[in-house]
Amino acid sequence: MSDTFKRVLISGGGTGGHIFPALSIAAAIKRRSPECEILFVGAQGRMEMERVPAAGFPIKGLPVAGFDRKRPWRNVAVLWKLWKSLRMARRIVREFRPQIAIGVGGYASGPTLKAAQRAGVPTLLQEQNSYAGVTNKLLASKAGVVCTAYEGMERFFPAGNIIMTGNPVRSALLGVTMTPAEAKKALGFDPERPLVMVVGGSLGARTINQSMAAGLDSLLDGNVQVLWQTGRSGEETGREATAGRSDVKATPFISDMATAYRAADLVVSRAGAGTISELQMLGKATVLVPSPNVAEDHQRKNAQALADRDAAVMILDADAPTQLVGEIKKLMADSEARRRLSENISKMALRESDEKIADAAESLIKKTETER
C-alpha cells in the first residue's frame, strides 16, 4: 500500500491498444492507493468513452479528432476541435488538480498532457510502439518520464527520461489454467488437431480476411483447424467462406481471448503494440501482417523489430494475398519452427509492466514534491 497517489489524470485511447494499457496502469495505481481518485480523459465518440466507465472509472470526453491527410480542407474543423479541446483540457486540469498526468497515446492525450504541462503538473508518457507517435514526440521534451516497450527509443525521446517498462497486458490473459487441448475443446474444436487463430482486430482486417477466404480450401487440406476472427467488416466474407465446414469457425469477435490464445498453435495477427505484447507474454508462434493504414507505418516497424530477432514471421499487407496461406501451411507442418518462434518471442517479454509504470509515476510525484 502507498499513500503517494491521491489524484491521477490518465488520457488517451482510440483503440484497444491504448485503452487496455491505460486501464492496467489505473488498476495498478488503485492496488497501491485504493482511495486515489483517477480521472480519464478521452475523445468523444471513441471506444474509450464506453470501455473506461465499464471498468469502473470516470471519463470526460474532448471533441478532438485526428488530422485528415488525404482531405486537407477538412482540417479547418479539426483545428477548431483542437482549440476547443485545449480549452476544455485546461479547465479539467484546473478543477481536478492532478498530482500527475499520464498519457498513453491517442487523440485526447495531446491537449490533455499539454494542458497539464502548462499548469506545472508532472507528466508521464507511455509509448507502446517501436516507432514513437507524433503526440508523444511533441510532448516528450517537457515530460518527466517516458515509459517504452522497445530498445533504441533515444531516437525520439531524451535518453535520460526513458524507462524500459514494456506494455501492460490484460491480466485475464495470463491466468488460464487449461491445457491447450482443454482450451480447444472448450472452443468446440478437436483437442488433438493443431489450431490456427487468425485475428484482425475489432474492426477486422480486409486483406487478411480476403487472403483467408481465397486460401481456405488449400489450408484445410492439411490436418489443421482455424479460428477466424473476421471483425464486423469481414463477417459476411467469413460466413460465406466457412459455410458447411466443421474445421473452421468464423466469428466477428472472440469474446474469450484468454482461452483462444491458449488453444492456438499459431497466431496470425496485425502488428499493433498491445497485441504484440500479449503474444510476447504468452509465447505464441506468430505471423504478423502489419496494417499499412496507420500513422507513420508504425505497425511495420513493430513487426520488423520481432522479425529481426526471429521472434515472428512478417508478411507485408501487399504480399498477404499470395504468401499468407502458404506461410501458415509451412509453419503448421514444421513444429520445430513454431517452437523456435515461440521461444524467441517469449525472450522479448517485459513482465509486470503495469507495476513498473506505477513505480515510475510514484517516483515522479515524489521527486516533484521534493523539488517544490
C-alpha positions in Angstrom: 0.0 0.0 0.0 1.1 3.6 -0.7 -0.4 6.9 0.2 1.5 8.7 -2.6 -1.3 8.6 -5.2 -4.2 10.9 -4.5 -5.4 12.4 -7.8 -4.2 10.9 -11.1 -5.2 12.0 -14.6 -4.9 9.4 -17.4 -5.5 10.4 -21.1 -5.6 8.6 -24.4 -7.5 5.9 -26.3 -9.0 5.4 -29.7 -8.1 1.8 -29.9 -7.8 -1.2 -27.5 -4.0 -0.9 -27.9 -4.2 2.4 -26.0 -7.1 1.7 -23.7 -6.0 -1.7 -22.2 -2.6 -0.3 -21.0 -4.3 2.7 -19.6 -6.8 0.6 -17.6 -3.9 -1.7 -16.4 -2.0 1.3 -15.2 -5.1 2.6 -13.4 -5.6 -0.7 -11.7 -2.0 -0.9 -10.6 -2.3 2.6 -9.0 -5.6 1.6 -7.3 -4.0 -1.5 -5.8 -1.4 0.7 -4.2 -3.7 3.6 -3.2 -7.3 2.4 -3.1 -8.5 5.9 -2.1 -6.8 7.5 -5.1 -9.1 9.5 -7.5 -8.4 8.6 -11.1 -10.0 10.6 -13.9 -9.7 9.6 -17.6 -9.9 12.0 -20.5 -10.8 10.5 -23.9 -12.0 11.6 -27.3 -15.7 11.9 -27.8 -17.2 9.1 -29.9 -14.2 6.8 -29.5 -14.3 3.4 -27.8 -12.7 4.6 -24.5 -16.0 6.5 -23.7 -17.6 3.1 -23.2 -14.7 0.9 -22.1 -13.4 3.1 -19.3 -16.8 3.5 -17.5 -17.4 -0.2 -17.9 -14.1 -0.8 -16.0 -15.4 1.5 -13.2 -13.5 4.7 -13.8 -15.0 8.2 -14.7 -14.1 9.8 -18.0 -14.5 13.1 -19.7 -14.6 13.5 -23.4 -12.9 16.1 -25.7 -14.1 16.8 -29.2 -10.5 16.3 -30.5 -10.1 14.5 -33.8 -7.1 13.4 -36.0 -5.8 15.4 -39.0 -7.1 14.3 -42.3 -4.0 13.9 -44.5 -6.0 12.8 -47.6 -8.5 15.7 -47.5 -6.7 18.7 -46.0 -9.6 21.1 -46.5 -11.4 19.2 -43.7 -8.7 20.2 -41.2 -10.2 23.6 -40.6 -12.8 21.8 -38.5 -10.1 19.7 -36.9 -8.2 22.8 -35.8 -11.4 24.2 -34.3 -11.9 21.0 -32.3 -8.3 21.0 -31.2 -8.6 24.6 -29.9 -11.8 23.8 -28.1 -10.2 20.6 -26.6 -7.3 22.6 -25.3 -9.6 25.0 -23.5 -11.6 22.1 -22.1 -8.4 20.3 -21.0 -7.2 23.4 -19.2 -10.4 23.5 -17.3 -10.3 19.8 -16.4 -6.7 20.2 -15.1 -7.6 23.3 -13.1 -10.6 21.7 -11.5 -9.2 18.2 -10.9 -5.8 19.4 -9.7 -3.9 16.1 -10.5 -0.6 15.3 -9.0 0.4 13.7 -12.3 -0.9 13.3 -15.8 -0.3 10.0 -17.7 -0.6 9.9 -21.5 -0.9 6.6 -23.3 -1.3 8.0 -26.8 -4.4 8.7 -28.9 -6.1 11.9 -29.9 -7.1 13.1 -26.4 -3.7 12.8 -24.8 -2.2 15.7 -26.8 -4.4 18.5 -25.5 -4.7 16.9 -22.0 -1.0 16.4 -21.4 -0.2 19.8 -23.0 -2.6 21.5 -20.5 -1.1 19.6 -17.6 2.5 20.6 -18.6 1.5 24.3 -18.9 -0.1 24.1 -15.4 3.2 22.7 -14.0 1.8 19.2 -13.5 4.4 16.4 -13.9 3.7 14.2 -16.9 4.5 10.6 -17.7 4.2 9.2 -21.3 3.7 5.6 -22.2 4.8 4.8 -25.7 3.7 1.4 -26.9 5.2 1.3 -30.3 8.8 0.8 -31.6 8.3 4.0 -33.6 7.0 6.9 -31.5 3.7 8.6 -32.2 3.6 12.2 -33.2 1.7 13.3 -30.0 4.3 11.7 -27.7 7.2 13.1 -29.6 5.8 16.6 -29.3 5.1 16.2 -25.5 8.4 14.4 -24.7 10.6 17.4 -24.1 8.6 18.5 -21.1 7.7 15.1 -19.8 9.3 13.8 -16.6 9.3 10.2 -17.7 8.8 8.2 -20.9 8.0 4.6 -20.5 8.8 2.4 -23.5 8.5 -1.1 -24.7 11.4 -1.3 -27.2 15.1 -0.5 -27.2 16.5 2.3 -29.2 13.9 4.9 -28.3 16.6 7.5 -27.8 15.9 8.4 -31.4 12.7 10.0 -30.3 12.9 10.9 -26.6 15.5 12.4 -24.2 17.6 9.4 -23.2 17.7 10.4 -19.5 13.9 10.3 -19.2 13.4 6.8 -20.8 12.4 3.8 -18.7 12.0 0.5 -20.4 8.9 -1.0 -18.9 7.1 -2.9 -21.6 3.4 -2.6 -22.4 0.8 -3.7 -19.8 -1.4 -6.5 -21.0 -4.8 -7.7 -19.8 -4.4 -9.7 -16.7 -7.2 -12.1 -17.7 -4.9 -13.4 -20.4 -2.3 -14.6 -18.0 -4.3 -16.7 -15.6 -5.5 -19.5 -17.8 -5.1 -22.9 -16.2 -6.5 -25.1 -19.1 -4.2 -27.2 -21.2 -4.1 -26.3 -24.9 -6.2 -29.5 -25.6 -8.8 -28.4 -23.0 -8.9 -24.9 -24.5 -9.5 -26.3 -28.0 -12.3 -28.5 -26.7 -13.9 -25.5 -24.8 -14.0 -23.7 -28.1 -15.6 -26.6 -29.9 -12.5 -27.9 -31.8 -10.9 -31.3 -31.9 -8.4 -31.2 -29.0 -6.0 -33.5 -30.8 -5.6 -31.4 -34.0 -3.5 -28.2 -34.4 -5.3 -24.8 -34.4 -4.5 -21.6 -36.2 -6.1 -18.4 -34.7 -6.5 -15.6 -37.2 -7.3 -12.1 -35.8 -7.5 -8.8 -37.5 -8.5 -6.5 -34.6 -12.0 -5.5 -33.5 -12.8 -3.9 -36.9 -11.3 -6.7 -38.9 -8.5 -6.6 -41.5 -9.7 -6.7 -45.1 -6.5 -8.1 -46.6 -6.2 -10.9 -44.1 -9.9 -11.8 -44.5 -9.7 -11.9 -48.3 -6.5 -13.9 -48.2 -8.0 -16.4 -45.8 -11.2 -16.7 -47.8 -9.3 -17.4 -51.0 -6.9 -19.9 -49.5 -9.1 -21.7 -47.1 -9.6 -24.9 -49.2 -5.8 -25.2 -49.6 -5.2 -24.6 -45.9 -7.8 -27.1 -44.7 -6.4 -29.8 -46.9 -3.9 -30.4 -44.1 -4.7 -31.6 -40.6 -5.4 -28.0 -39.5 -8.3 -26.2 -37.7 -8.9 -22.5 -37.9 -10.5 -20.0 -35.5 -11.0 -16.9 -37.7 -12.0 -13.6 -36.1 -13.2 -11.5 -39.1 -14.3 -8.3 -37.3 -17.6 -6.6 -38.3 -16.3 -5.7 -41.8 -15.5 -9.3 -42.7 -18.4 -11.1 -41.1 -20.1 -11.8 -44.4 -16.9 -12.9 -46.1 -16.2 -15.3 -43.2 -19.7 -16.7 -43.2 -19.7 -17.4 -46.9 -16.2 -19.0 -46.9 -16.9 -21.3 -44.0 -20.5 -22.5 -44.8 -20.8 -26.2 -44.1 -17.4 -26.6 -42.6 -16.7 -28.1 -39.2 -12.9 -27.5 -39.0 -13.1 -23.7 -39.2 -15.1 -21.2 -37.2 -15.5 -17.6 -38.4 -16.8 -15.0 -35.9 -16.8 -11.2 -35.8 -15.5 -11.2 -32.3 -13.7 -13.6 -29.9 -15.2 -13.0 -26.5 -12.8 -15.2 -24.6 -9.4 -14.3 -25.9 -7.6 -15.9 -23.0 -8.9 -19.4 -24.0 -8.4 -18.7 -27.7 -4.7 -17.8 -27.2 -4.2 -20.9 -25.0 -5.7 -23.1 -27.7 -3.8 -21.6 -30.7 -0.7 -23.4 -32.0 -0.1 -20.4 -34.4 -1.5 -16.9 -34.4 -1.9 -14.7 -37.4 -2.4 -11.1 -36.5 -1.9 -7.4 -37.2 1.1 -5.8 -35.5 -0.4 -3.4 -33.0 1.8 -2.8 -30.0 -0.7 -4.2 -27.5 -1.3 -7.4 -29.4 2.5 -7.9 -29.8 3.0 -7.5 -26.0 0.3 -10.1 -25.4 2.0 -12.5 -27.9 5.3 -12.0 -26.2 3.9 -12.6 -22.7 2.1 -15.8 -23.9 5.0 -17.0 -26.1 2.9 -17.6 -29.2 4.3 -18.5 -32.6 3.1 -15.8 -34.8 2.7 -14.5 -38.3 2.4 -10.7 -38.3 0.7 -8.8 -41.2 1.2 -5.2 -40.3 -1.6 -2.8 -41.2 -0.5 -0.2 -43.8 -3.2 2.2 -42.7 -1.6 3.5 -39.5 0.3 6.6 -38.7 4.0 6.6 -39.9 3.7 2.9 -40.8 4.4 2.0 -37.1 3.0 -1.5 -37.3 5.5 -2.5 -39.9 8.3 -1.2 -37.6 6.8 -3.1 -34.7 6.7 -6.3 -36.8 10.2 -5.7 -38.1 11.6 -5.5 -34.6 10.4 -9.1 -34.0 11.3 -10.4 -37.4 14.8 -9.2 -36.9 15.1 -11.4 -33.8 13.4 -14.4 -35.5 10.6 -13.9 -33.0 7.8 -13.7 -35.6 7.3 -14.1 -39.4 6.4 -10.8 -41.1 4.3 -10.7 -44.3 3.6 -7.3 -45.7 -0.1 -6.5 -46.4 0.6 -6.2 -50.1 2.1 -9.7 -50.1 -0.5 -11.4 -48.0 -2.8 -12.5 -50.9 0.0 -14.5 -52.4 2.0 -15.5 -49.4 -0.1 -15.7 -46.2 -1.8 -19.1 -46.5 1.4 -20.7 -47.9 3.4 -19.4 -44.9 0.7 -20.7 -42.5 0.8 -24.2 -44.1 4.6 -24.2 -44.0 4.7 -23.3 -40.3 1.9 -25.8 -39.4 4.0 -28.5 -41.0 7.1 -27.5 -39.0 6.7 -27.8 -35.3 10.4 -27.0 -34.7 10.0 -23.7 -36.5 7.0 -22.9 -34.3 8.9 -23.8 -31.2 11.8 -21.5 -32.2 9.4 -18.6 -32.8 7.7 -19.2 -29.5 11.0 -19.3 -27.6 12.3 -16.2 -29.2 9.2 -14.1 -28.8 9.0 -15.1 -25.1 12.5 -13.7 -24.6 11.3 -10.3 -25.6 8.5 -10.1 -23.0 8.8 -7.5 -20.3 6.7 -8.6 -17.3 4.8 -6.6 -14.6 4.8 -3.6 -16.9 1.8 -2.0 -15.1 3.7 -2.1 -11.8 6.9 -0.7 -13.3 4.9 2.2 -14.8 3.2 2.8 -11.4 6.7 2.8 -9.8 7.8 5.4 -12.3 4.7 7.5 -11.7 5.2 7.3 -7.9 8.8 8.3 -8.1 8.0 11.3 -10.4 5.3 12.5 -7.9 7.8 12.3 -5.0 10.6 13.9 -7.0 8.3 16.8 -8.0 7.0 17.3 -4.4 10.6 17.3 -3.1 11.7 19.9 -5.6 8.8 22.2 -4.7 
